[in-house]
Amino acid sequence: MDRSFGDRLISVITYVIYALFAFVCVYPFYYIFINSISANNLSERGKVIFYPMEIHFKNYVSVANIPGLLDAAKISVLRTVIGTALTVVVAGFLGYMFTRETLWKRKFWYRFVAVTMYFNAGVIPWYLTMKRLGLTNNFWGYILPTIVQPFYIILCKTYCESVPKELQDAAEIDGAGTLTIFFRVMLPVIKPILATIAIFAAVAQWNSFQDTLLLMKDQKLYTLQFVLYQYINQASSLKALISSTSSSTQLAASLAHAATATSIRMTVTIVVVLPVMLVYPFFQRFFTKGIMIGAVKG
């Protein structure tokens, strides 16, 4: 079917607008990447804008050998995997339980959990509570406070309400208990919303650094994001720090010759952001179905 000039003009304008929007979204990450692989002296002077210059990958080799970085990466991976798994299971189970009319004081407990979204005691009471519970300087201080998330529970509850009750009734007639119904009947059905929650929880765990700042004194428990936070705030003196603490004199000499504050910021930022960007596309297909069904009742 022939299209009018006005239709073609609107299509062109639409494509241009979306192309500009995509460029605005992608360019910051692209800018950081090309600066991390370009000549450090040119990057420091702001000469690298649209394409890399004098490409090299020495910055990544240098950053990978920074003392404590690999241990911090392990802690970040562990807290992300364990924290996300527990958050998803608890959100799904509590969301399911809040839909069961047989739950004792169901409305009270649901409102009790939901009200915590709107009221917060603040950092000092939170820290004192964590200290009393023995979660300071403890790996579980990353995990336990994040398990119960009211927003995720509400999403799961709304999603579970959209599942036909006949599935649960049939399982109960066959003699299935609460846990059996949840793990064998409900869990496979609510996978889209759980996958959506998994992305939210994983990104939150991976990017978190404030809890490390407040709770952890042992450097072995530092996360990758906290190390990044330290490096960005101390980038001007990072070369001297690495040179004085590195066990490899060859590495120290290489960093003293090549690394700059800007190159360190850019390279460590890529190292931290890249894992999330690689995982996100695998879960993106769940977003539309998970959020839409989980956000609208019925």
C-alpha positions in Angstrom: 0.0 0.0 0.0 1.3 3.4 -1.0 2.1 5.7 1.9 1.5 9.4 1.8 4.2 12.0 2.1 3.0 12.9 5.6 3.2 9.2 6.7 6.8 8.9 5.4 7.7 12.2 7.1 6.4 11.1 10.4 8.3 7.8 10.1 11.5 9.6 9.4 11.0 12.0 12.3 10.2 9.0 14.6 13.3 7.1 13.5 15.5 10.2 14.0 14.1 10.9 17.5 14.6 7.2 18.6 18.1 7.2 17.1 19.0 10.4 19.1 17.5 8.9 22.2 19.5 5.6 21.7 22.7 7.7 21.1 22.1 9.6 24.4 21.7 6.3 26.3 24.6 4.5 24.7 27.2 7.2 24.4 28.2 7.6 28.0 29.2 4.0 28.3 30.8 4.1 24.9 32.8 7.2 26.0 34.0 5.5 29.1 35.1 2.4 27.1 37.0 4.3 24.4 38.8 6.3 27.1 39.8 3.2 28.9 41.5 1.7 25.8 43.0 4.9 24.5 46.4 6.5 25.2 46.2 7.6 28.8 47.8 11.0 28.2 45.3 11.8 25.5 42.4 10.6 27.7 43.6 12.8 30.6 43.6 15.9 28.3 40.1 15.1 27.0 41.1 14.4 23.5 39.2 11.2 23.2 35.6 12.0 22.4 34.1 9.9 19.5 36.7 7.2 18.7 39.7 5.6 20.5 43.2 6.8 19.9 46.3 4.7 20.2 44.4 1.6 21.3 45.9 -0.5 24.1 44.6 -2.7 26.9 47.3 -2.2 29.5 44.9 -0.4 31.8 42.8 -3.6 32.2 45.9 -5.7 32.9 47.0 -3.1 35.5 43.6 -2.9 37.2 43.3 -6.7 37.3 46.5 -6.7 39.4 45.5 -4.0 41.9 45.8 -5.6 45.4 42.4 -6.7 46.8 40.4 -6.2 43.6 39.9 -9.9 42.8 38.9 -10.6 46.4 36.4 -7.7 46.2 35.0 -9.1 43.0 34.5 -12.5 44.7 32.6 -10.9 47.6 30.4 -8.9 45.1 29.6 -12.1 43.1 28.8 -14.1 46.3 26.5 -11.4 47.8 24.8 -10.9 44.4 24.1 -14.7 43.9 23.2 -15.6 47.5 21.3 -12.3 48.2 19.3 -12.5 44.9 18.4 -16.1 45.4 17.1 -15.6 48.9 15.3 -12.4 48.0 13.5 -14.0 45.1 12.4 -17.1 47.1 11.2 -15.1 50.1 9.4 -12.6 47.9 7.7 -15.4 46.0 6.7 -17.3 49.1 5.4 -14.4 51.1 3.6 -13.0 48.1 1.9 -16.4 47.7 1.1 -16.7 51.4 -0.5 -13.3 51.5 -3.0 -14.6 48.9 -4.1 -17.5 51.0 -7.2 -16.7 53.1 -6.2 -19.4 55.6 -3.2 -17.5 56.7 -3.6 -16.2 60.3 -4.1 -12.4 60.4 -3.3 -12.2 56.7 -4.3 -8.6 56.2 -2.4 -7.5 59.3 0.9 -9.1 58.3 0.5 -7.8 54.8 0.0 -4.3 56.0 2.8 -4.7 58.5 5.2 -5.6 55.7 3.9 -2.9 53.3 4.1 0.0 55.8 7.9 -0.4 56.0 8.1 1.0 52.5 7.1 4.4 53.8 8.8 4.6 57.2 12.5 4.4 57.9 14.2 4.9 61.2 17.4 6.2 59.6 21.1 5.2 59.4 22.0 5.4 63.1 19.2 3.1 64.4 19.9 0.8 61.5 23.6 0.6 62.3 22.9 0.1 66.0 20.5 -2.8 65.2 23.0 -4.4 62.8 25.7 -4.1 65.6 23.4 -5.7 68.2 22.7 -8.5 65.8 26.4 -9.1 65.2 26.2 -8.3 61.5 28.9 -5.7 61.5 32.1 -6.9 59.9 30.1 -10.0 58.8 29.4 -11.2 55.3 25.8 -11.9 56.3 25.3 -8.2 56.9 25.0 -8.0 53.1 22.4 -10.7 52.9 20.0 -10.8 55.8 18.7 -7.1 55.8 17.8 -7.4 52.1 15.9 -10.6 52.1 12.4 -9.2 52.9 11.6 -6.5 50.3 8.0 -5.1 50.5 7.9 -3.9 46.9 8.9 -7.3 45.5 6.4 -9.0 47.8 3.6 -6.8 46.6 4.5 -7.6 43.0 4.5 -11.3 43.7 1.2 -11.1 45.6 -0.5 -9.3 42.8 0.9 -11.8 40.3 -0.2 -14.8 42.4 -3.7 -13.3 42.5 -3.9 -13.6 38.7 -3.2 -17.3 38.8 -6.5 -19.4 38.8 -7.3 -20.8 42.2 -8.4 -24.0 40.7 -4.7 -25.0 40.4 -4.2 -24.7 44.1 -7.6 -26.4 44.9 -6.7 -29.4 42.7 -3.3 -29.7 44.5 -5.0 -29.5 47.9 -7.5 -32.2 46.9 -4.5 -34.4 45.9 -3.1 -33.9 49.4 -0.4 -31.4 48.7 0.6 -29.1 51.6 1.5 -25.4 51.5 5.2 -25.9 50.6 4.4 -28.5 48.0 1.8 -26.2 46.4 4.3 -23.3 46.4 7.3 -25.1 45.0 5.6 -27.5 42.6 2.5 -25.5 41.5 3.0 -21.8 42.0 6.7 -21.4 41.5 6.7 -22.6 37.8 3.7 -20.4 37.1 5.1 -17.2 38.5 8.6 -17.5 36.9 8.2 -14.2 34.9 7.7 -12.0 37.9 10.4 -13.9 39.8 12.9 -13.3 36.9 12.0 -9.6 36.9 12.6 -9.4 40.7 15.8 -11.3 40.2 17.1 -8.6 37.9 16.1 -5.8 40.3 17.6 -7.6 43.3 20.8 -8.5 41.5 21.5 -5.0 40.2 20.8 -3.6 43.7 23.2 -6.1 45.3 25.9 -5.6 42.7 25.8 -1.8 42.8 25.6 -1.5 46.6 28.5 0.0 48.4 27.1 2.1 51.3 26.6 -1.0 53.5 30.3 -1.8 53.1 31.2 1.7 54.1 29.1 1.5 57.3 29.5 -2.1 58.4 32.8 -3.5 57.2 36.3 -2.9 58.5 37.9 -6.0 57.3 39.3 -5.4 53.8 38.6 -9.0 52.9 34.9 -8.2 53.0 35.1 -5.1 50.8 32.9 -5.3 47.6 34.0 -4.4 44.1 31.8 -1.3 44.2 33.3 -0.1 47.4 36.8 -0.4 45.9 35.5 1.6 43.0 34.1 4.2 45.3 37.5 4.5 47.0 39.4 4.7 43.8 37.2 7.4 42.3 37.5 9.5 45.5 41.3 8.9 45.7 42.1 8.7 42.0 44.7 11.4 42.1 46.8 9.4 44.6 46.0 5.9 43.3 49.3 5.5 41.3 51.4 6.1 44.4 49.2 3.7 46.5 49.5 0.9 44.0 53.3 1.5 43.5 53.9 1.4 47.3 51.7 -1.7 48.0 52.2 -3.8 44.9 54.2 -7.0 45.3 55.4 -6.7 41.6 58.0 -4.1 41.0 57.4 -4.5 37.2 53.7 -3.8 37.6 54.4 -0.8 39.8 56.8 0.7 37.2 54.3 0.1 34.5 51.5 1.8 36.3 53.7 4.8 37.3 54.6 5.2 33.6 51.1 4.8 32.1 48.2 5.1 34.5 46.4 8.3 35.2 43.5 9.3 37.4 41.1 9.4 34.4 42.2 6.0 33.0 41.8 4.4 36.4 38.3 5.8 36.7 37.3 4.7 33.2 38.7 1.2 33.4 37.4 0.3 36.9 33.9 1.6 35.9 33.9 -0.7 32.9 35.0 -3.6 35.0 32.1 -3.0 37.4 29.3 -2.3 34.9 30.1 -4.9 32.3 28.9 -8.0 34.2 25.4 -6.4 34.7 25.2 -5.5 31.0 26.1 -9.1 30.0 23.4 -10.6 32.2 20.6 -8.2 31.6 19.7 -9.3 28.0 19.0 -12.8 29.1 16.3 -11.6 31.5 14.9 -8.7 29.5 12.2 -10.9 27.8 10.6 -11.4 31.2 10.2 -7.7 31.9 7.1 -6.9 29.9 5.0 -9.9 31.0 6.3 -9.9 34.6 5.8 -6.2 35.3 2.5 -5.8 33.5 0.8 -8.9 35.1 2.4 -8.2 38.4 1.3 -4.6 38.5 -2.3 -4.9 37.5 -4.8 -7.0 39.4 -7.0 -9.4 37.6 
